């Protein structure tokens, strides 16, 4: 049995499916069976044999690799979904609903139409759902998403000058805490540690373990230590370079912790 990672959109997360008797290369498009019905996706990863045992849950199956007819149908679904997005926004305005639609997508067999939207508050969209269902004759799902998910869909350039992590290579949005910013000795200023979405930088999460490892053996700011027969207070810690600054009776000393040991 082979297990493959499949994406349904370029910026979407990876879902895993089994394939009995199929050997599929990366970037090959497939039709998969999901709880919502058939879906059109692209294989982006084959799970190594030694890692298959880690997948204990029952996985859905890849039905087949796609044909030219499947591809044509997929393109038509994308076109119809784009049209439905404009219709949903128009109906929301008519119903005086403060909603901003971002994406719309049909399942491959058009058994479901999913919309994502943002709103400042909770929205009663039951009437809108009924109107959309009467137009498209399929099951309608409206999903309110947060600021981080919106940034992932819209994209942009971060303060580092690169494309946003969430819209370029991250496949899932991990929880980010203020402690992660503290671990990097960052100034807890929202303008310095928040991304385009107004939430904490995603990179704080995937860099956190590296900083925790680098901090081992380093004193914290405020600690009093001895260095070359002098007693000093730690006033600055450069975690990655493993350097600290000591205030020894108003004499500032820089100590390279790679070469020196605490006394």
N, C-alpha and C positions, 0 to 999 in steps of 0.2 A: 504493500500500500504506500502510495506517495502522498505527501501533503504539500500544498502550494499556498503561498500568500497571494491574495488577489486584491486589487484596488478597483473601485467603481468610478473614481475620478482622480485626476492628477494630484489634488491636494487632500484627498481622503485618506482615512486610516486603512491599514492592511487587515483583511479578514482571511481566515484560513479554511481551506476546503480539502477534502480527500479526493483522490482520483485513482480508481481501480483500473489497472491495465493501460493507463495513459502516461506517456512520458512527454512532458510539455516544457518547452524552453521559455525563458523570460521574454516578456514583451509580446507573447502570444495572447490573443483575445479569446475569451471563453464565455460560455453560458453556464451559470451556476444556479443551483437551487437554494433559495433562502426562505426564511419565514414569511417574507412578503411576496414570494413568487419567484419567477425566473428573473435573473439580473445579468446584464452584460458587463463584463469586467476584463481586466488585463492582469496576467500573471506577472508578478514582480519578484517572486522569491520561491525557491524550492527548499523545503526544510531538510536539513541534513539527517541521514538515517539515525545517527546517535541522539538526535534531538526529538525524534518522533514520539518517544515514550513520554515526553513532557506534556503532550496534548492528551489529557485524560477525558476531556469532555467529548461528547458525540458531535462530530463535525458533519456539516452538510456536504453534498457531493458536487463536483464539477460534472455537468451533464455532457458537455462536448466542447470541442474547439469550434470557433465561429466559421460561418460560411459568408460568401459575398452577400447573400440575401439577408443574413443576420446583421451585417454591417449597414446595409441600406436601411433596414428597419431601425437600427440604433440611431442613425443620423436623423431619421424622421422623428423619432422620439425626442431627440435633443431640440429639434426645431419646434415641435409642438409644446415642449416644456417651456421654451423661451417665450412663446406666445401666451401660454397660460400665466406666466409671471406678470406680464403686463395687464392681463385681465384681472388677476387677483388684486393688484395694486389699485386698479380703477374701482373695483367693487368695494374695497376697503375705504376708499375716499367717499364713495357714495353712502356708506354706512357710518361715516364719521369715526372710523377706527384709526387710532394713531399707531399704524404698523408700517414698517419699512421692509419690504420683501427683498431677500437676497438671492435665493436660489429656488429652482423648481426642478423636479426630476420624476420621470415615469419609471416604473419597473419595466422590464423588457416586454412583458405581455400586456402592459398598461392596466394591470389590476389595481394599481395604487399610484396616486400622484402626491408627492411629498413637497411641501413648501417649508422653507426656513425664513424666519423674519426676526427683526429686533423691535423692541418697544420699551419705553421707559417704565411702564407698569404692566401688570397682568391685563390681558385683553380677553373679553368675552367674544369669541369669534364663531359662536355656534351658527348664527344666521349666515355668516360668510361661508362657512363650510357647506351649509345646505345649498346655497346658491352655486357654489363651485361644483358640487356633486351633480346638480341638475344640468349643468353645462357639459361636464366631461364624462358623466355616466360611469364613474369609477370611485373607488374609496379614496377619500381625501384625508390627508394628515397634515396639520399645521404644527410646526415645532418652533418655539421661541428659543433663540440662542443668545448667549452672552457676548460681551465685548471681545473676548479673546477669540471666540469662534468667528465673529464678524471679521476681525483682522486677518484670520487665516483664509477666509473666503475672498476678501477684497485685495489683500496683499499690500505691499508698500516697501519703503526703505527705512531701515532702522537707524538710530543715531551712530551706529558703527559704520554706516555707509554701505552695508550689504542688504540684500533682500531679506525680509523678515524670516526668521527661522521657522515660524509656524506655517508660512505659506510656501516654503522652499523644500525643507528636508525632514522636518519633524512629522512623524506619523501619528502622534498622539500628544495631547496637551496635559502635561503632568501638573500636579498641584505645586504651587510655588509659595513659600512662606517667607516672612520677614527675617526669620533666623538665617536663611540662606544668604541674605544680603549682609547680615551681621558677620557671618562666617568669612565673608570677603572683605571685611573692614570698610564697607562702603558707607558714605554719608547717607543717612536715612532721609533723604530729600526726594519727594515724589518726582520732581523734575529730573533727577539723576538716576533713579532706579525703576521708573515706569516706562513701558513701551508705548507704541502708538495707540494701543487699545486702552491705555490708562491703568493697566494692571502691571504687576511686577514682571520684569524681563523673564522670558522663558529660559534664557541661557543661565540664569541663576540656578535653575534646577539641575541641568546636566553638567554644570561646572562644580556643583557643590561638593561631590565626593573628592574631586581633585584637591580642593582647598582644605577639606578635612584631613586628607592625608598629609598635605604640606604643612599643616599646623602642628603636627605631632612633634613634641619636643621644644616648641616655641613658647615663650612666656606670653602672657596677655598684657595689654596696655594697663598700666597701673601697678603691675607687680614690681616688687623691689628685689633686685638680684645683686650679686657681687661679680665684679669683672676686674681682673688685674689689680686686686687689693683695693678696689674702689666699690663703694655702695651706690647704686643708682636706681632710679625709677624708670620703668619702661614707658616711653611717651609715644612710640611709633613702632608698628610691626609691618614689615613687607613680607607677606606670607610666601609668595611665589619665589622670591629671591632669597628667602630665609635670612633677612637682615632686620636688625632692630636698632632703635636709637634709645640711648640712656641719658637721663639727666642726672649727672653726678655733681651736686652742689653748683648748679648753673653752668656746668661744663657738659656740652653735648657730645656724646661719643657714639659713633656708629659701629656696631658689632656684626660681623659676618658669622652667623650661626653655623654655616657649613664648615668653618675652620675652627671655631672656638667652642668650648664646652662650658656649660654653666658651672660655677663653683659652689 
